[in-house]
Each structure stands twice: as C-alpha cells, then as structure tokens.
Amino acid sequence: MDLFAGVGVTDYARGVTWVERLLGRAPAFHAHDTECVFEVAEHRYLYVALEPEHAGHAMVTVFLEDLDGFLASAASRGLEPARTETYENGVRKAIFRDEDGNEIGFGGGPA
C-alpha cells in the first residue's frame, strides 16, 4: 500500500522550504513545477502543491518511533510545535503549522 497525503499552499517556494526544514530533507522528487513529493517512510509520501484554493486545510499526522528525537531535530532547524497534546493512554502529538495554517502533526508513544 502506498499513501500520498497532500498539502496545498499559496506560495510554493515558501511551502517547500518549510517542509524541508520540518522534515530535515529535500523532496524525493518533483512531480512538476508546482508539486514536489517528500518520502516520510517506505511507500508513504507527503506532497506539497501550489493550490491556493486548498491552502490551510491539510491535517496530516505521522506516527514516529522516536518522537522526542524528531522534536529535538526539528528544534535544531528552528521549528517548534504550535501545540502539543497527550492523550489518556499516554500517546503524544506535536502539531506544527505552516504559514497557510496547514497542520502537520507527529505522534509517538508514551514518554
């Protein structure tokens, strides 16, 4: 199974740069001039596309084995979550938002 989750943005260059900073890597490939694709895990992708009419509506969550390591890495690139949550079962979620308001969350097991 492959998964492609999309993030529409109003400014393509700004959106791509932000996701590069968030994930700590360049896109895996460019589909065309206004869409690029980041591989977040084998057969699982996050794509950024210039789609102003859809900008700010993305809600994506990636569950990680090492949430704390990811958060430290993102902080080293100057990004902090807009909000964090801890659920009753101890599962944690850190929510990042780009300038359009798109939400990209990262979850992990109890600390």
C-alpha positions in Angstrom: 0.0 0.0 0.0 1.2 3.5 -0.9 0.0 6.7 0.8 0.1 10.2 -0.7 -1.0 13.0 1.7 -1.3 16.4 0.2 -0.6 19.9 1.5 -1.9 22.8 -0.6 0.0 26.1 -0.3 -0.4 29.6 -1.5 3.3 30.2 -2.0 5.1 27.1 -3.5 8.7 28.1 -2.7 7.8 29.0 0.9 5.8 25.8 1.4 8.5 23.6 0.1 11.2 25.3 2.2 9.1 25.0 5.3 8.5 21.2 4.8 12.2 20.8 4.0 13.0 22.4 7.4 10.4 20.4 9.2 11.4 17.0 7.8 15.1 17.8 7.6 15.5 16.7 4.0 14.8 17.7 0.4 12.0 16.3 -1.7 12.4 12.8 -3.1 11.2 14.1 -6.4 9.4 16.9 -8.2 6.2 15.8 -10.0 6.2 19.1 -11.9 6.9 22.8 -11.5 4.4 23.3 -8.7 4.3 20.0 -6.9 7.0 18.0 -5.1 7.0 14.8 -3.0 8.7 14.0 0.3 9.1 10.4 1.3 8.3 10.1 5.0 8.6 6.3 5.1 8.7 3.5 2.5 5.7 3.9 0.2 4.4 6.8 2.3 4.6 10.3 0.9 3.8 13.9 1.7 3.4 16.2 -1.3 3.3 19.9 -1.4 1.4 21.5 -4.3 0.6 25.1 -5.3 -3.2 25.0 -4.7 -4.2 28.3 -3.1 -7.9 27.2 -3.0 -6.9 24.3 -0.7 -4.2 26.0 1.3 -4.6 25.9 5.1 -6.9 22.8 5.2 -4.4 20.0 5.4 -4.4 17.8 8.5 -1.7 15.1 8.4 -0.3 13.0 11.3 2.8 10.9 11.1 3.4 8.4 14.0 7.0 8.0 14.9 9.0 5.5 16.9 11.2 8.4 18.3 9.0 11.5 18.7 11.5 13.1 21.1 14.4 12.6 18.7 12.3 14.2 15.9 11.3 17.1 18.1 14.9 17.8 19.0 15.9 17.6 15.4 13.1 20.0 14.3 14.1 22.4 17.1 17.7 22.4 15.8 16.3 23.6 12.5 14.4 26.4 14.2 10.9 24.8 14.3 8.8 24.2 17.4 5.3 22.8 17.6 2.4 25.2 17.7 0.7 22.8 20.2 1.3 19.5 21.9 -1.2 17.1 23.2 -1.0 14.0 25.5 -3.9 11.6 25.4 -5.3 9.5 28.2 -3.3 6.4 27.0 0.0 8.4 27.1 0.2 8.8 23.3 1.7 12.2 22.5 1.2 14.5 19.5 3.1 17.6 18.4 1.4 19.8 15.9 3.3 22.1 13.5 1.5 24.7 11.3 2.9 26.3 8.2 2.2 29.9 7.2 -1.0 28.9 5.4 -2.3 27.1 8.6 -1.8 23.6 7.3 -1.4 21.2 10.2 1.3 18.5 10.2 1.4 16.5 13.4 3.8 14.0 14.7 2.7 11.4 17.2 4.6 9.0 19.4 4.1 6.6 22.2 4.2 7.5 25.9 7.5 9.2 27.0 
